[in-house]
């Protein structure tokens, strides 16, 4: 199956992993919405993908207090079929350059470095009030996005299957992991939010049959790039690109009822290959090939 004539929203679509997710959905024929507070990053995303006609960029935030306006401006009364919400995937990456802006870190790194916290501050040095705020910033963003976007896809689920997919990174406690201590806490909060929503949305006792959303999570526990690899040498299909293809496959299989609420904990490339076979997706034959996604993701 393909995603032709379907609309997807990628939460966190302007980042390194977000780009390959956006690419995979576009290649499967979907129209894809990506938002960002940074017009510069939206333009860079469009340029890197060859300015595809199916890409819709929205200058706006999904942070609490702002998400409602951003979603309303982007969709108006247009249908939304699928959401892919990704965050804190690249647990192995550390920032190398750039500057901090709230949720907009300019360097290639795990998203938890972009939180409005002091990365060098020790956990026990926080006041209880500051800990409550800092520890849930990433989950608050994803909760705000889900609160606005899930009712949209539920409303239109009567005209076709819909899905909400979380894409996260594990790496907790692993040697070489790049997250700060507060970054670890934030990533675990996102796992908890995902688990709660997967449980609720897969519960047929509380979800109307005409408003079903297939909610699943991809949790990546293997880096998409290894220090032994030469990131300048194009690979036939790097693992980072597989993430985008798998997200498209999950969206195209939203009609499946046997895997609603599923957590896919990917700990090897072999597991990824098995999932790609299970959730096969067709590329849109009418769409020109998009630029590849070689290198680190």
ZIRA-V492777 format. One record per residue. N is the residue number from 1. NEAR is the number of other ideal C-beta (glycine too) atoms within 8 Angstrom. Layout:
{{N;NEAR} {N;NEAR}}
This chain:
{{1;6} {2;10} {3;17} {4;8} {5;4} {6;12} {7;12} {8;16} {9;14} {10;16} {11;14} {12;11} {13;15} {14;12} {15;9} {16;10} {17;15} {18;14} {19;15} {20;14} {21;16} {22;16} {23;13} {24;15} {25;18} {26;15} {27;14} {28;16} {29;15} {30;16} {31;9} {32;15} {33;14} {34;16} {35;14} {36;15} {37;7} {38;9} {39;7} {40;6} {41;10} {42;14} {43;9} {44;9} {45;17} {46;11} {47;8} {48;8} {49;14} {50;8} {51;7} {52;11} {53;4} {54;10} {55;14} {56;9} {57;12} {58;12} {59;8} {60;12} {61;9} {62;13} {63;11} {64;8} {65;5} {66;11} {67;14} {68;7} {69;8} {70;14} {71;12} {72;8} {73;9} {74;12} {75;10} {76;6} {77;3} {78;6} {79;6} {80;14} {81;16} {82;18} {83;16} {84;14} {85;14} {86;15} {87;14} {88;15} {89;13} {90;16} {91;15} {92;11} {93;10} {94;7} {95;10} {96;7} {97;5} {98;8} {99;4} {100;7} {101;9} {102;7} {103;12} {104;10} {105;12} {106;7} {107;9} {108;8} {109;13} {110;15} {111;15} {112;14} {113;15} {114;11} {115;13} {116;7} {117;9} {118;4} {119;8} {120;4} {121;9} {122;5} {123;9} {124;4} {125;5} {126;9} {127;5} {128;6} {129;6} {130;8} {131;10} {132;8} {133;8} {134;12} {135;10} {136;10} {137;12} {138;15} {139;12} {140;10} {141;13} {142;14} {143;10} {144;14} {145;13} {146;13} {147;9} {148;13} {149;14} {150;13} {151;8} {152;11} {153;16} {154;11} {155;8} {156;12} {157;13} {158;6} {159;5} {160;7} {161;9} {162;14} {163;15} {164;17} {165;15} {166;15} {167;15} {168;16} {169;12} {170;10} {171;10} {172;9} {173;5} {174;9} {175;3} {176;5} {177;10} {178;11} {179;13} {180;10} {181;8} {182;14} {183;14} {184;12} {185;10} {186;16} {187;17} {188;9} {189;12} {190;15} {191;11} {192;9} {193;12} {194;12} {195;10} {196;8} {197;13} {198;16} {199;9} {200;9} {201;15} {202;10} {203;8} {204;6} {205;4} {206;5} {207;12} {208;5} {209;6} {210;6} {211;10} {212;14} {213;13} {214;17} {215;14} {216;16} {217;15} {218;14} {219;12} {220;12} {221;9} {222;10} {223;6} {224;12} {225;12} {226;5} {227;3} {228;3} {229;8} {230;4} {231;8} {232;4} {233;6} {234;4} {235;7} {236;2} {237;5} {238;12} {239;11} {240;15} {241;14} {242;11} {243;18} {244;16} {245;12} {246;14} {247;15} {248;15} {249;14} {250;14} {251;19} {252;13} {253;12} {254;12} {255;6} {256;8} {257;7} {258;4} {259;9} {260;13} {261;10} {262;8} {263;10} {264;9} {265;7} {266;12} {267;6} {268;7} {269;7} {270;6} {271;9} {272;13} {273;8} {274;8} {275;12} {276;12} {277;7} {278;7} {279;11} {280;7} {281;14} {282;9} {283;9} {284;11} {285;4} {286;4} {287;12} {288;5} {289;4} {290;11} {291;6} {292;6} {293;12} {294;7} {295;9} {296;9} {297;15}}
